[in-house]
Amino acid sequence: MKKSQKLRIEKSVKDTITVISVTTVAFIVFSTLLVLFFGPNTTTTTTMTVYAEQTDTIKAAKAVNASIDQVWNIISNVDKNPDYWPISIVKNISRSDNTIEREVTVPAPPFMDNKAHQIITIIPDQFTIIENQTQGAVTGVKTISLLQDENDINNTVVSMTWHLDMSKIPGIGKGFAKSGISNSVDEALYKIGNAVN
């Protein structure tokens, strides 16, 4: 092989390597930009951050003129939830001693799916129900606890804390959604109080 041919081949290889290197760098830069602009919506870490930023809390309590056992009999019968809460039970997926997994329909903003998935934990020795809604337009954890007045066995306080993630609801609808949920809480506590009187 002549020296000039060898030089031409070496130059051609160098040019090809340069083109590949530039293309590779351009691809890496472009990919990095895509991740920076669009990646946060798909990563678990950012989802957790969004969840934390979008969380609202509703707290409510009601004194009921009944013993703690009477009130517990009502709230621990979670199959009767539709009597107090605006839900319909579609089906129970699984049930163990103190845990129920189920699908329900719930009120949802227009054009949003009203199906939800719930895991309910019943803790009898603490007179507590924990409802974890893991799927739906609104997700979050609702905890209902009972506390009996030490001086009056016929006075029980029903306390409810509901941590909501409304990040799926458009900004303009969040206020309406939270107001609707808050009203449903007040109505449920009212119905529970009436059920034992």
C-alpha positions in Angstrom: 0.0 0.0 0.0 1.3 3.4 -0.9 2.0 6.0 1.7 -0.6 8.4 0.1 -3.3 5.8 0.2 -2.5 5.0 3.8 -2.7 8.7 4.7 -6.1 9.0 2.9 -7.5 6.0 4.8 -6.2 7.3 8.1 -7.7 10.7 7.3 -11.0 9.1 6.3 -11.1 7.1 9.6 -10.3 10.2 11.6 -13.1 12.1 9.8 -15.5 9.2 10.5 -14.6 9.1 14.2 -15.0 12.9 14.4 -18.5 12.6 12.9 -19.4 9.8 15.2 -18.1 11.7 18.2 -20.0 14.8 17.3 -23.2 12.8 16.7 -22.7 11.0 20.0 -22.1 14.3 21.9 -25.2 15.8 20.2 -27.3 12.8 21.2 -26.2 12.9 24.8 -26.8 16.7 25.0 -30.3 16.2 23.4 -31.1 13.3 25.8 -30.0 15.3 28.8 -32.2 18.2 27.8 -35.2 15.9 27.3 -34.6 14.4 30.8 -34.3 17.9 32.3 -37.5 19.2 30.7 -39.7 16.0 30.6 -38.1 13.5 32.9 -39.3 14.8 36.3 -42.9 13.8 35.4 -41.9 10.1 35.2 -39.5 9.7 38.0 -40.5 8.3 41.4 -38.6 11.0 43.3 -40.3 13.8 41.5 -43.7 12.1 41.9 -43.0 12.0 45.7 -42.2 15.7 45.5 -45.3 16.5 43.6 -47.3 14.5 46.0 -45.9 16.5 48.9 -46.5 19.8 47.2 -50.1 19.0 46.2 -51.2 17.5 49.5 -54.2 19.0 51.3 -55.6 18.0 54.7 -59.1 18.0 55.9 -59.7 17.6 59.7 -63.1 17.3 61.3 -64.6 16.0 64.6 -68.0 15.4 66.0 -69.2 14.6 69.5 -71.8 11.8 69.4 -74.1 11.0 72.3 -73.4 7.3 72.4 -70.8 4.9 73.8 -67.6 4.2 72.0 -68.8 0.6 71.3 -72.0 1.8 69.7 -70.1 4.2 67.4 -67.5 1.6 66.6 -70.1 -0.9 65.5 -71.1 1.6 62.9 -67.8 2.8 61.5 -66.1 -0.6 61.6 -68.8 -2.1 59.4 -67.1 -0.7 56.2 -69.5 -2.6 53.9 -72.1 0.0 55.1 -69.9 3.0 54.0 -72.3 3.9 51.3 -74.9 4.7 54.0 -72.6 7.5 55.2 -70.1 8.4 52.5 -70.8 9.2 48.8 -69.4 6.0 47.4 -70.6 2.8 45.8 -68.8 -0.4 46.4 -68.1 -2.1 43.1 -66.4 -5.2 44.5 -64.3 -6.5 47.4 -61.1 -7.8 45.9 -59.7 -9.4 49.1 -60.5 -9.6 52.8 -58.5 -10.7 55.8 -59.2 -10.3 59.5 -58.6 -6.6 59.6 -57.8 -5.6 56.0 -60.1 -5.1 53.0 -59.1 -4.3 49.5 -61.8 -3.1 47.2 -62.9 -1.1 44.2 -65.4 1.7 44.6 -66.9 4.5 42.6 -66.6 8.0 44.1 -67.6 11.5 43.2 -65.1 12.8 40.6 -64.7 16.1 38.6 -66.2 16.2 35.1 -64.3 14.1 32.5 -62.3 12.3 35.3 -62.6 8.6 36.1 -64.8 7.9 39.2 -63.3 4.5 39.9 -61.1 4.2 42.9 -59.0 1.5 44.7 -59.0 1.4 48.5 -57.2 -0.6 51.1 -58.9 -0.4 54.5 -57.3 -1.4 57.7 -59.4 -1.9 60.8 -57.6 -1.5 64.2 -60.2 -2.5 66.9 -57.9 -2.0 69.9 -57.3 1.6 68.9 -60.9 2.2 67.6 -59.4 3.3 64.4 -60.1 2.8 60.7 -57.4 3.7 58.1 -58.6 4.0 54.5 -55.9 4.3 51.9 -57.2 5.3 48.5 -54.4 4.4 46.1 -56.0 5.0 42.8 -58.6 7.5 41.6 -59.0 11.2 40.7 -58.2 12.0 44.4 -55.9 9.7 46.4 -54.8 9.8 50.0 -55.3 8.4 53.5 -58.4 9.0 55.6 -58.1 8.0 59.3 -61.1 7.9 61.5 -60.6 7.4 65.3 -62.9 7.3 68.3 -62.2 8.8 71.7 -64.6 8.3 74.7 -65.0 11.0 77.3 -63.5 9.8 80.5 -66.3 11.3 82.6 -69.2 10.3 80.3 -69.4 6.8 78.7 -72.2 8.1 76.5 -70.1 10.8 74.9 -67.7 9.7 72.1 -65.8 12.0 69.8 -65.4 10.9 66.1 -62.2 12.4 64.8 -61.2 12.3 61.2 -58.1 13.4 59.3 -57.9 13.1 55.6 -54.6 13.7 53.8 -55.5 14.3 50.1 -53.4 14.2 46.9 -55.3 16.2 44.4 -52.5 16.7 41.9 -54.5 15.0 39.1 -57.2 17.7 39.3 -56.6 20.8 37.2 -55.7 23.8 39.3 -59.0 25.6 38.7 -61.0 22.6 40.1 -59.0 22.0 43.2 -60.9 24.4 45.4 -64.2 23.0 44.3 -63.0 19.4 44.8 -61.7 20.2 48.3 -64.9 22.0 49.2 -67.0 19.0 48.0 -64.9 16.5 50.0 -65.1 18.7 53.1 -68.9 18.8 52.8 -69.0 15.1 52.4 -67.0 14.7 55.6 -69.5 16.9 57.5 -72.4 15.0 56.1 -70.9 11.6 56.9 -70.2 12.6 60.5 -73.8 14.0 60.8 -75.2 10.7 59.5 -73.0 8.6 61.8 -74.2 10.7 64.8 -77.8 10.2 63.8 -77.4 6.5 63.3 -76.6 5.9 67.0 -79.3 8.3 68.4 
